Amino acid sequence: MLSIYNTLNNKKEIFKSIEPGKVKMYVCGMTVYDFCHIGHARVLIVFDMITRWLRESGYEVTYVRNITDIDDKIIKKAIVDNVDYKVVTENFIKEMDHDAEQLGIIPPTLEPKGYRPYRRNDKDDRGFNK
């Protein structure tokens, strides 16, 4: 049995998935402008353990962990290194993946990145920004 602390009511509650037998878990991942540190390892390990426990307990888990691949720290690093920001992010994503592999971390189901070019006239057929 899994108990989770509910910050809305300040009580520990028995975990109950919204959809029986399925868990969807979204975790804020790394901002990739430098090598991983112990705080990053903690995130990787903790959510790896939760994902494994839920799967072993019979849940179908969709684990999404984003990567922030554009941000002021990344831009600053790119300027200092005199490279395109994509060089910075691609390098440190590879380093993060290597670190996770060395720790025996299973990869998330999905790993979206934050950057998407935006153009003012880039609309879908309903008129919404793509």
C-alpha positions in Angstrom: 0.0 0.0 0.0 1.3 3.4 -0.9 0.5 6.5 1.2 1.0 10.0 -0.2 1.0 13.3 1.6 -1.8 15.6 0.3 -0.7 19.2 0.6 -4.3 20.4 0.0 -5.5 18.9 3.3 -2.1 18.4 5.1 -2.9 14.7 5.6 -1.3 11.4 4.5 -3.7 9.5 2.3 -3.7 6.1 0.7 -2.9 6.4 -3.0 -5.7 5.8 -5.4 -5.2 6.3 -9.1 -7.7 8.5 -11.0 -8.0 5.8 -13.6 -8.1 2.3 -12.2 -4.9 0.4 -13.0 -3.2 3.4 -14.6 -1.0 6.2 -13.3 0.1 9.2 -15.3 3.1 11.0 -13.7 4.6 14.3 -14.8 8.0 15.3 -13.3 9.9 18.5 -13.9 13.3 17.4 -15.2 16.6 19.0 -15.8 17.6 22.3 -17.2 20.5 21.1 -19.4 23.2 23.8 -19.2 25.8 21.9 -17.2 26.7 18.5 -15.8 24.2 16.8 -13.5 24.7 17.3 -9.7 23.5 15.4 -6.7 20.1 17.1 -6.8 19.5 15.9 -10.3 20.5 12.4 -9.2 18.0 12.6 -6.4 15.2 13.4 -8.9 16.2 10.6 -11.2 16.5 8.0 -8.5 13.3 9.0 -6.5 11.0 8.9 -9.5 12.7 5.8 -10.9 11.9 4.1 -7.6 8.3 5.3 -7.7 7.8 4.2 -11.3 9.3 0.8 -10.6 7.2 0.3 -7.5 4.0 1.3 -9.2 4.7 -1.0 -12.2 5.6 -3.9 -9.9 2.3 -3.2 -8.0 0.5 -3.8 -11.3 -0.1 -0.2 -12.5 0.4 0.8 -16.1 2.6 3.9 -15.7 3.0 6.7 -18.1 6.1 8.6 -16.8 6.8 12.0 -18.4 9.9 13.9 -17.4 10.5 17.2 -19.3 13.8 18.7 -20.3 14.2 22.5 -20.2 16.3 23.0 -23.3 16.0 26.8 -23.5 16.5 29.2 -20.6 18.6 32.1 -19.5 21.3 29.8 -18.1 21.5 27.9 -21.3 21.8 31.1 -23.4 24.5 32.4 -21.1 26.5 29.2 -21.3 26.2 29.2 -25.2 27.4 32.8 -25.3 30.4 32.1 -22.9 31.3 29.0 -25.0 30.6 30.8 -28.3 28.3 28.1 -29.6 24.7 27.7 -30.6 22.4 26.9 -27.6 21.5 23.6 -29.2 25.1 22.5 -28.9 25.0 23.1 -25.2 21.7 21.3 -24.7 22.5 18.3 -26.9 25.8 17.8 -25.1 24.3 18.0 -21.6 21.3 15.8 -22.6 23.8 13.1 -23.7 25.7 13.6 -20.4 22.5 13.4 -18.4 21.4 10.2 -20.2 24.9 8.7 -19.6 24.6 9.5 -15.8 21.1 8.1 -15.6 22.4 4.9 -17.4 25.3 4.6 -14.9 22.8 4.8 -12.0 20.6 2.1 -13.6 17.7 4.5 -14.1 14.9 3.4 -16.5 14.1 6.1 -19.1 10.7 7.9 -18.8 7.9 7.0 -21.2 8.1 10.4 -22.7 10.7 13.2 -22.4 9.4 16.4 -24.0 11.6 19.4 -24.5 10.5 23.0 -23.8 11.8 24.7 -26.8 9.6 25.1 -29.9 10.1 27.9 -32.4 7.2 30.3 -32.3 6.2 32.4 -35.3 3.4 34.9 -35.0 1.5 33.5 -38.0 2.0 29.8 -37.0 -1.6 28.8 -36.5 -3.5 25.6 -36.7 -6.7 25.2 -38.8 -8.8 26.6 -35.8 -6.6 29.7 -35.5 -4.7 28.6 -32.3 -0.9 28.9 -32.0 0.8 25.7 -32.9 
